Amino acid sequence: MWPIKRFMITIEAASWVDVEDVELPRLPEVGETIQTKYGTCFVTQTDASPGTGPYQGKIVCRMP
């Protein structure tokens, strides 16, 4: 069993941007796909946030 970590996702589309909180076992790699409330998106940027904050990192993704 893997520990679940909390991440903030910024979802970008052609004419809008939205933010979502997700729980994942690890920070995804750039180029991977991730499931969001809008469907599958491509990860374009990641930033690990070590420390005691509420998030383990930030993820930026785009709609296909």
ROTORDO-495115 format. One record per residue (C-alpha): residue number from 0; residue in one letter; x, y, z. Coordinates in Angstrom, 3 decimals, padded with zeros to 6 digits. Layout:
<tilos>
{tilo NUM, a, {X, Y, Z}}
...
</tilos>
This chain:
<tilos>
{tilo 0, m, {000.000, 000.000, 000.000}}
{tilo 1, w, {001.362, 003.416, -000.999}}
{tilo 2, p, {000.910, 006.613, 000.975}}
{tilo 3, i, {-001.464, 009.069, -000.674}}
{tilo 4, k, {-000.179, 012.607, -001.268}}
{tilo 5, r, {-002.147, 015.755, -001.964}}
{tilo 6, f, {-001.410, 017.880, -005.058}}
{tilo 7, m, {-002.820, 021.055, -006.596}}
{tilo 8, i, {-003.543, 020.771, -010.339}}
{tilo 9, t, {-003.868, 023.747, -012.673}}
{tilo 10, i, {-005.895, 022.680, -015.712}}
{tilo 11, e, {-005.353, 024.797, -018.830}}
{tilo 12, a, {-007.547, 024.895, -021.935}}
{tilo 13, a, {-007.642, 027.243, -024.922}}
{tilo 14, s, {-009.892, 029.846, -023.296}}
{tilo 15, w, {-009.928, 029.091, -019.548}}
{tilo 16, v, {-007.914, 027.877, -016.536}}
{tilo 17, d, {-009.210, 025.984, -013.480}}
{tilo 18, v, {-007.685, 024.524, -010.313}}
{tilo 19, e, {-008.369, 021.169, -008.658}}
{tilo 20, d, {-007.035, 019.335, -005.580}}
{tilo 21, v, {-006.206, 015.647, -006.066}}
{tilo 22, e, {-004.707, 012.815, -004.063}}
{tilo 23, l, {-002.152, 010.612, -005.831}}
{tilo 24, p, {000.504, 008.128, -004.726}}
{tilo 25, r, {003.264, 010.162, -006.459}}
{tilo 26, l, {003.991, 013.284, -008.477}}
{tilo 27, p, {003.479, 012.404, -012.173}}
{tilo 28, e, {006.172, 012.966, -014.803}}
{tilo 29, v, {005.882, 015.561, -017.584}}
{tilo 30, g, {004.205, 013.912, -020.577}}
{tilo 31, e, {002.101, 011.486, -018.525}}
{tilo 32, t, {-001.675, 011.701, -018.546}}
{tilo 33, i, {-003.712, 012.460, -015.454}}
{tilo 34, q, {-007.432, 012.165, -014.763}}
{tilo 35, t, {-009.132, 015.457, -013.820}}
{tilo 36, k, {-012.724, 016.561, -013.354}}
{tilo 37, y, {-012.682, 017.494, -017.070}}
{tilo 38, g, {-011.316, 014.141, -018.244}}
{tilo 39, t, {-007.828, 013.036, -019.208}}
{tilo 40, c, {-005.190, 015.782, -019.480}}
{tilo 41, f, {-001.486, 015.852, -020.378}}
{tilo 42, v, {000.984, 016.878, -017.643}}
{tilo 43, t, {003.073, 019.829, -018.881}}
{tilo 44, q, {004.836, 020.891, -015.669}}
{tilo 45, t, {005.414, 019.582, -012.147}}
{tilo 46, d, {006.886, 021.142, -009.036}}
{tilo 47, a, {007.552, 019.145, -005.874}}
{tilo 48, s, {006.928, 021.101, -002.680}}
{tilo 49, p, {008.863, 019.455, 000.128}}
{tilo 50, g, {007.960, 020.598, 003.594}}
{tilo 51, t, {005.018, 020.674, 005.920}}
{tilo 52, g, {002.533, 022.522, 003.678}}
{tilo 53, p, {-000.836, 021.040, 002.744}}
{tilo 54, y, {000.365, 020.083, -000.764}}
{tilo 55, q, {003.210, 017.764, -001.783}}
{tilo 56, g, {003.519, 019.573, -005.114}}
{tilo 57, k, {001.883, 021.397, -007.983}}
{tilo 58, i, {000.912, 019.996, -011.369}}
{tilo 59, v, {000.077, 021.915, -014.536}}
{tilo 60, c, {-001.773, 020.040, -017.258}}
{tilo 61, r, {-003.571, 020.825, -020.491}}
{tilo 62, m, {-006.636, 019.507, -022.203}}
{tilo 63, p, {-005.915, 017.392, -025.320}}
</tilos>
